[in-house]
Amino acid sequence: MSDQAEPGARTLPPSLFGRAGQAVARGLRVLAARLWASLWQVVAVAVIMAALAAVAHLPVALALTAFVSFVAAVVLLPRQDSDQAFNDALESPIALGRTASAMHVMAEALPDPLILLSPAGQVLFCNAPARGLFASLREGSHISSVIRTPEFLDAVSAAPGLGEAVTVSYAERVPVGRRMAATVAPLTQGTESGDILVLLRDLTEGERINQMRADFIANASHELRTPLASLRGFIETLQSSAKEDNGARERFLPIMADQASRMTRLIDALLSLSRVEMNAHVPPSDLVDLNDVMDHSKDTLEPLVSDMDFQLEVSRFPRPAMVLGDRDELVQVLQNLVHNALKYGDKGGKVRMEAKHIPSLGRQAGRYAIAVIDNGPGIAPEHLPRLTERFYRVDVASSREKGGTGLGLAIVKHILNRHRGELVIASEPGKGSTFTIMVNEAGGV
Ligand code: ADP
């Protein structure tokens, strides 16, 4: 009974060596079958050769050579009758073998990790994604050597008795923190084997994206809800207790206008972000001169710069600096960076926009860099890696007070990603900040 179960249960060839061994054994059995089918001719030729050697003094070496050549011809030349008979005899194992290799190819082609276990939890087969997931996964070893989580091991032990697939999710801390879902299915239908199929799915990335989406919506709603609540409060006051109070109206209206502008800014920033994200996979194809982008940004920022009592110095590229880009988006990048320098810098300060060409180096294409440099308060190093996250702010109150949305640098990062460009931030508290954008020069221009 176990002999019957074994070939069915082990339909997937265990290894390359195993398969090579099976092929050699099958070849030897074919040769033996041909020899057996021609046994009487072989015996007759042997007798004739012996008689010729004894009676007609045929040299023994010659007689032996002739005999060996005959046997070789019998064994090596294909014989339709004996080969057919042999194949007939082996028909069901061959069919099984074919099914096995088709299943093997299918299992290997699956994008998700798949492991076949014996009822006792021994690994009988694992496909390439499973081997990629667990470096130490070996056929023959117990599954608990790679997945130790009790929920999963319980599902494996219960599988043969349960008779149906179950999916369990579990968290792993080593080698890397991740969340996995395992579908554990006993293979009981049409077979007595009771082997267990395990299909694994990595949930980490999906859960991270869902979490980011939830955080984003929570942040955006929170940012909108605060000015909205303030506006509603003022409206209610003006409708009730301060109905006839001209002084209160005079005080409240500018604050209400301020809150409304804050909401408008936030909605504009959210729309900007979503527009850039929508086009993220379409690289821009227009030829744009970065000198023109710098000039245009300076012109549009000029009123704000003088309002805030700043000086904006611009040093352009000595020659046209052509890149493949979206002019409006690149202008927005420089506007956001200069606006931040004005917002967070000290009144009466100086902001510089400095252009620099970085010649091509090896396989790295030539690049154009524009640095926005301020002599403001600077940023502590622990904040630098997170500044481009949506709604991340070093000081939330100060950002809000200065009309910030927490989305400016996220928009900059997304626009540069679309341009296959880069943002480098260098800053030290008390020594100002330098935000440098880099974009590849347009090839052949
Ligand atoms: P915000 O709308 O709050 O300015 P950003 O995404 O543009 O949002 O910037 C994120 C945070 O980075 C800001 O809240 C501020 O704390 C910090 N920051 C950005 N630029 C500067 C700068 N030039 N100097 C000091 N801090 C800055």
Residues whose N, C-alpha, C, O or C-beta is under 5 A from the ligand:
A	BS01	ADP	N340 A341 Y344 G376 G378 I379 L387 Y392 R393 V394 D395 S399 G404 T405 G406 L407 G408 L409 A410 S433
